[in-house]
């Protein structure tokens, strides 16, 4: 979990991914999970605020705490930069798809 404070605002976010092309950013304060899907045929972005959102972040933290080996992991750590790069790539892809299919 990455905690930052700027201009009096505290943020606490966890970023992680799966091996199948799903990227996650969980905001612990807001309780919102942003998911970026990029598995080839499926591309998109969605959010969820239910109990499953926090459960996914918890599962990632448990794997980190227990040093689960890579071959047994479901989730892998991400940096803020890696998450944002994937987010912008998918936003551009979705924008281009909408632009060309709407013509």
C-alpha positions as CSV (number, residue, x, y, z in Angstrom):
1,X,0.0,0.0,0.0
2,X,1.3,3.4,-0.9
3,X,0.3,6.3,1.3
4,X,0.9,9.9,0.3
5,X,-0.1,13.3,1.5
6,X,-0.3,16.4,-0.7
7,X,-2.1,19.7,0.0
8,X,-3.6,18.2,3.2
9,X,-5.1,15.3,1.3
10,X,-4.1,11.7,2.3
11,X,-4.3,8.9,-0.1
12,X,-3.7,5.2,0.4
13,X,-3.7,3.0,-2.7
14,X,-2.6,-0.5,-3.6
15,X,-1.8,-1.3,-7.2
16,X,-1.5,-4.9,-8.5
17,X,-2.1,-7.0,-11.5
18,X,-3.0,-10.6,-12.6
19,X,-1.1,-12.5,-15.3
20,X,-4.1,-12.4,-17.6
21,X,-4.0,-8.7,-18.3
22,X,-6.1,-7.2,-15.5
23,X,-4.6,-4.2,-13.6
24,X,-6.1,-3.0,-10.3
25,X,-5.8,0.2,-8.2
26,X,-7.6,0.0,-4.9
27,X,-8.2,3.2,-2.9
28,X,-8.4,2.2,0.7
29,X,-9.9,5.5,1.9
30,X,-12.7,5.7,-0.7
31,X,-13.2,1.9,-1.0
32,X,-13.1,2.0,-4.8
33,X,-11.3,-0.5,-7.0
34,X,-10.5,0.6,-10.6
35,X,-9.9,-2.3,-12.9
36,X,-8.2,-2.0,-16.3
37,X,-8.8,-5.0,-18.6
38,X,-6.3,-5.5,-21.4
39,X,-6.3,-9.2,-22.3
40,X,-6.2,-8.8,-26.1
41,X,-9.9,-9.2,-27.2
42,X,-11.3,-7.4,-24.2
43,X,-10.3,-3.9,-23.3
44,X,-12.0,-1.7,-20.8
45,X,-12.1,0.2,-17.5
46,X,-14.6,-0.3,-14.7
47,X,-14.9,0.4,-11.0
48,X,-16.4,-1.5,-8.1
49,X,-17.2,-0.5,-4.6
50,X,-18.5,-3.7,-3.1
51,X,-16.9,-6.1,-0.6
52,X,-15.2,-8.0,-3.4
53,X,-13.1,-4.9,-4.2
54,X,-11.5,-4.9,-0.7
55,X,-11.2,-8.7,-0.8
56,X,-9.0,-8.6,-3.9
57,X,-6.7,-6.0,-2.3
58,X,-6.6,-8.1,0.9
59,X,-5.7,-11.2,-1.1
60,X,-2.8,-9.4,-2.8
61,X,-1.5,-8.1,0.6
62,X,-1.7,-11.6,2.0
63,X,0.4,-13.0,-0.8
64,X,2.9,-10.2,-0.2
65,X,3.0,-10.8,3.6
66,X,3.5,-14.6,3.2
67,X,6.1,-14.2,0.3
68,X,4.1,-16.5,-1.9
69,X,6.4,-17.6,-4.8
70,X,5.6,-16.2,-8.3
71,X,4.5,-19.5,-9.7
72,X,1.8,-19.8,-7.1
73,X,0.6,-16.1,-7.0
74,X,-2.6,-14.8,-8.3
75,X,-1.6,-11.1,-8.0
76,X,1.7,-9.3,-8.7
77,X,2.8,-5.8,-7.5
78,X,2.6,-2.7,-9.8
79,X,4.1,0.7,-9.5
80,X,2.0,3.8,-10.0
81,X,3.7,4.5,-13.3
82,X,3.0,1.0,-14.6
83,X,-0.7,1.3,-13.7
84,X,-1.0,4.7,-15.3
85,X,0.7,3.6,-18.5
86,X,-1.7,0.7,-18.9
87,X,-4.7,3.0,-18.0
88,X,-3.7,5.6,-20.7
89,X,-3.0,2.9,-23.3
90,X,-6.5,1.4,-22.8
91,X,-8.2,4.8,-22.7
92,X,-6.5,5.6,-26.1
93,X,-7.5,2.2,-27.5
94,X,-11.1,2.6,-26.4
95,X,-11.2,6.2,-27.7
96,X,-9.9,5.1,-31.1
97,X,-12.3,2.3,-31.3
98,X,-15.3,4.6,-30.5
99,X,-14.0,7.1,-33.0
100,X,-13.7,4.7,-35.9
101,X,-16.8,2.7,-35.2
102,X,-18.9,5.8,-34.9
103,X,-18.0,7.1,-38.4
